[in-house]
Amino acid sequence: MNHKFSLSIFRLENSFKNLLIFFPLFFSRREILLDDVISLLTGFIIFTIMASICYVTNDYTDRKKDKKNKLKSKNIVLQKETVILLNLLLFFLLILIFQLTNFGNFYLIGYLSMFYLYNFFLKNFFLLDVMLLVSFYILRLFYGAELLDITISYWFLIFFSTLFLNLALFKRMIQILVNNLSKAKNNI
């Protein structure tokens, strides 16, 4: 498939998930300083670039399966060479971030490592895939907390873990229902 290269390919509409990076600051009792907001905005941009390349990679690896998925069948998929190039650029960017800034930490590497494990090996294991999706949200929270050296409480972690687990299970249930309804409609 040849598609014009545009920002829409990166599914920037999913960037709102990266706003979770700000939650530790907003839910802490810490005063909100301009330097903290600038640090989190920079972290947000870095995480958005990384997550967008992950989405593009996932779209490519799932391209055949997604054609049958009513909710994902319209996703634009890049060519293999472009996806590989974007992932190589991401690794180069992360090396620069770790070498030249204070924005590289374990949570960026953790997210990326878990994404590759999920994308290439674990996403077809029922419930394990949901747990990994939940962990992607939790890692965003920890990344934001780490950038500002904020300690996350157990209650904060339990609350958001439970929320994200429920949302992930609900999303999975909707995907199954929509695809089953679509199959039933096609069989009529």
Disulfide bonds with the S-S distance in Angstrom:
none
